[in-house]
Amino acid sequence: MPNEWAAVDDLMRELGSIRRAAVEVEPSVEANAAIERAIMEAAEAVELTIDAPTSPQKLMAARDALGVAEEVILALDAEVGRSLRVRSRAQTLRVRAAALIERTAELERRRRSQ
């Protein structure tokens, strides 16, 4: 049986990667505020998945919020974005997240039909 927390764990790891990337950016005060706001929103979305680790809606909302935070960092510091390969990693993670969500939805459908 797959671990129902795997998707949440992946989201938390990605949030950590985004936080590390943000530290490498040396933005203006205004840009820093935008980065911090995007990370805060992503953290809140990830936190919501803890109460519902198999909810496709909450998992995708968290994935989208993480994507926004990544894009903010990329927009403010392209060099950091390139060095971390955030764009390609984000796409890979989106594909993986979609697969995990689909697998979770399938498991939920099976449980309900039993």
C-alpha positions in Angstrom: 0.0 0.0 0.0 1.4 3.4 -1.0 2.3 5.9 1.8 -0.5 8.4 2.0 2.0 11.0 3.2 4.4 10.7 0.3 2.9 13.6 -1.6 2.9 15.9 1.5 6.5 14.9 2.2 7.4 15.9 -1.4 5.6 19.2 -1.0 7.5 20.0 2.2 10.8 19.2 0.6 10.0 21.5 -2.3 9.0 24.2 0.1 12.4 23.8 1.8 14.2 24.1 -1.6 12.3 27.3 -2.4 13.2 28.7 1.0 16.9 27.9 0.4 16.7 29.5 -3.1 15.2 32.6 -1.6 18.1 33.0 0.8 20.5 33.1 -2.2 18.6 36.0 -3.8 19.7 39.5 -2.8 16.5 41.4 -3.6 15.4 44.9 -2.9 13.1 45.4 0.1 10.1 45.4 -2.2 11.2 42.3 -4.0 12.0 40.5 -0.7 8.5 41.3 0.5 7.1 39.6 -2.7 9.3 36.5 -2.2 8.3 36.2 1.5 4.6 36.6 0.7 4.7 33.9 -2.0 6.6 31.6 0.3 4.2 32.2 3.2 1.2 31.4 0.9 2.9 28.3 -0.3 3.6 27.2 3.3 0.0 27.8 4.3 -1.2 25.7 1.3 1.2 22.9 2.2 0.0 23.1 5.8 -3.5 22.5 4.7 -2.5 19.2 3.1 -1.6 17.8 6.6 -5.3 17.6 7.5 -6.1 15.9 4.2 -3.0 14.1 2.8 -5.1 12.4 0.1 -7.1 15.4 -1.1 -6.4 16.0 -4.7 -7.7 19.6 -4.4 -5.5 20.4 -1.5 -2.4 18.7 -3.0 -2.8 20.6 -6.3 -3.5 23.9 -4.5 -0.2 23.4 -2.6 1.6 22.4 -5.8 0.3 25.6 -7.5 1.3 27.8 -4.6 4.8 26.3 -4.7 5.0 27.0 -8.4 4.1 30.6 -7.8 6.8 31.0 -5.2 9.3 29.5 -7.6 8.3 31.8 -10.4 8.6 34.9 -8.1 12.2 33.9 -7.3 12.9 33.2 -11.0 11.5 36.6 -12.0 13.6 38.4 -9.4 16.9 36.5 -9.8 17.3 34.5 -13.0 20.8 33.3 -12.0 19.6 31.7 -8.8 16.7 30.1 -10.8 19.1 28.7 -13.4 21.5 27.4 -10.8 18.8 25.6 -9.0 17.1 24.4 -12.2 13.8 25.3 -10.6 11.9 25.4 -13.9 12.7 21.9 -15.0 12.4 20.5 -11.5 9.0 22.2 -11.1 7.8 20.6 -14.3 9.0 17.2 -13.1 7.4 17.7 -9.7 4.1 18.8 -11.3 4.0 15.6 -13.4 4.8 13.5 -10.3 2.3 15.4 -8.2 -0.4 14.8 -10.8 0.4 11.1 -10.8 0.3 10.9 -7.0 -3.0 12.7 -6.9 -4.4 10.3 -9.5 -3.2 7.3 -7.6 -4.6 8.7 -4.4 -8.0 9.3 -6.1 -8.0 5.8 -7.4 -7.3 4.4 -3.9 -10.1 6.5 -2.5 -12.5 5.2 -5.2 -11.5 1.6 -4.4 -12.0 2.2 -0.7 -15.5 3.6 -1.2 -16.5 0.8 -3.5 -15.6 -1.9 -0.9 
